[in-house]
Amino acid sequence: KLDGGIEHLLIDEAQDTSKSQWSIIEALVEEFYVGESNNCENRTIFVVGDEKQSIFSFQGADISSFSYMNKFLNKKLTDGKKAFNNIDLNVSYRSTKEILSCVHDVFHKIAKNNPEDFSAKLQNMMAHREEHNGLVELWPLCLDKNDETSDEFWPLLYKNNLNSGKFILAEKIANYVKEQIDSGKILPSTNKRISAQDFMIIFRTRDDFTDEVIKALRKAEIDITGLDRISLAEDLAIADIISILNFVLNTDNDLNLASLLKSPIISISEKDLYTILIEAKKNNMSIWAYLNFKTQYFVAKNRLEEFLDLYKNLPLSSFFLYITDVLNYRNFVTNNDEVIDEFLKLVKNYLSEYGSSLQNFIYWFQSNQITIKKDTDAKDKLRIMTAHASKGLQAPIVILCDTTKLPTSTERFIWDEQGQILSAKSSSYVPEFYKTLKTKEQKKTYQEYLRLLYVA
């Protein structure tokens, strides 16, 4: 009955289709060209996909199934005496010839030791916009500068200052965007003056560097959309609120309290925190017990006691609002109102549906990946996106600012034969890096890493 009701089957974005999805398609197609079904003149299958753009393996996409299904459909149609065609779409309607040429050159170099030969698949690409000119700028790497004032007590401490390569690059990007907008130049592709909406900044992943770029752009007073999708659990402002909740439930959780003391709402310095940790351990005390014992940290102690009093005397819904709005936590974490509002909305919905157990809420919140999707289509604003989210979109000026990080496989580290961890410093030449990959999983991870760059 199902077989008789289907005349046409269209599979779009086929490179991102998972094995389980392909098995459904295979079951539907199995009867298309056998027995009575074979008599249907107009029964067709149309599959659209690009292996070079397969970047969703974390959602189950399987690139090997793409080529398998090509062969499967070829055999099915041939056996059923139906026409089968592989049609290559090799004209790019978005990019200019300069950009296509650059992409081809990059992947031609990579392809020397890469079995998935991007170069061969790219060499016939042609630009539809033949009369348009494009430009690719390669900027020199921004490296960390030696910090002569670094504290030998904290040698591994990441310092967000002028010596950080991430900070330097973020400032450079913001300055570039500002200069372009202020120049008043007319963009040939839009025939209008350059504005913030003409820019898209693409990141491989959301991390602390993304935050640095956002801060630099806001400091330069450039209108931006912010991140396209935000994980509430990974947002630092929300993490601090969760630390407050964990503290009122268990004052003797030293790791949690140490994180809370460092948060903007209390802001104890690194050295003071280290002193507290050492002295508390020396006196065989928890951090909370030590703060009650030492009077010089009365400001931190009073704020923590305030949290405890609020928890004891306020209903849970008011407890959250009091922290964010009455204690002015929003003022300590600038430009984060939207995330905090989403969190408060989440709390309200949870309490109305599941009851007022704080411990249950924390367990539920930390057990689920809760993300909020933001509107990135706002006009007159610069867009900040990950390569995954930007797929299918376009902008006159695109900035790729973290293209030099080598990937780690799901095994987390890649080792050389001497047992040393390979890094961008020890193996910066990509084809040589590929030779070091031992397992299929490592090679698969690296190939998707390259496809993500290609998509961007």
Summary of the structure (lengths in Angstrom):
residues: 456
radius of gyration: 27.5
end to end distance: 43.9
largest distance: 90.0
contacts: 1221
relative contact order: 0.11
helix: 51%
strand: 10%
